[in-house]
Amino acid sequence: MRGQAQPVASSRSSDELRLRAQPSELKLARDYARQAATAFGFDDDGCYEFVYAVNEAVTNAIRHGAPDARGSIRLSVSSEADRLMFTVRDWGRFATSLESSASTSAHGRGFALMANLVDEVHLRIEPEGTIVTLSKICATMCPS
Amino acid sequence: MGSFYISEDVTHDGVVVLAAGGEIDYEASPHLRKCISNHLKAGSTRVMLDLSAATFIDSTAIGVIANSAGRMSEIEDGSLTLVCPSENDKVLQILEIAGLPAVVALHDSRDEALTLLAGDT
């Protein structure tokens, strides 16, 4: 149903994906997140929520961040016990979007949605760039 | 462009019916904005946006809808109406988390929305 063809500029290592900082790459980010969430054991709703939050984080990086010298932003997935983590790294500064994070603004809406759909949203601002990490507990993996 | 598409119709009452389907993300939301904007510039006052076939809607598209609703509320007799049936529970959940029903009238079906729009005139 979904095309898996990747543009030449995108490349994937074992757990990392570099995307061009362009809106046309968002579908690849969602596919990447969906595959990771499915493989980790999330059910349909959990996958949708994880993918949704990833899309918001990557959209923010494309809109407000800056790519590296090769024009890329960097996505990665990792896991720890029952948590699946997604990280997006760009080389810009996120401060302005945080300052306007009132719930009515576009940024605020995106953050509110992310925070609602995953268990943790972590933002790290470094001199050379911004790292956003999303973390979601997989309930279907560890029944109580 | 991903799976996004939009179709446009006008009812005999003059209501512009836009049906947006597929994934409405940051690549697609400028097209949605332009489409609504074009109808406003052409003098349309009542626009209905049907999201029945949408599988995904991101915060930038929700922003377009909220801003368009704001613009239309400033026009005399202007209104933007949203349709998203309960069966499309994933998109509906997102609209509700984003608080969109507080700023845009949301209906379960086109018929329901059009009946109410007809009653407004």
Interface residues (C-beta under 8 A of the other chain):
Chain A: P23 S24 L26 K27 R30 D45 Y48 Y52 N55 E56 T59 I62 R63 S103 T104 A106 R109 G110 A112 L113 N116 L117
Chain B: M1 G2 E23 D25 Y26 E27 F56 D58 S59 T60 I62 G63 A66 K90 I94 I97 A98 G99
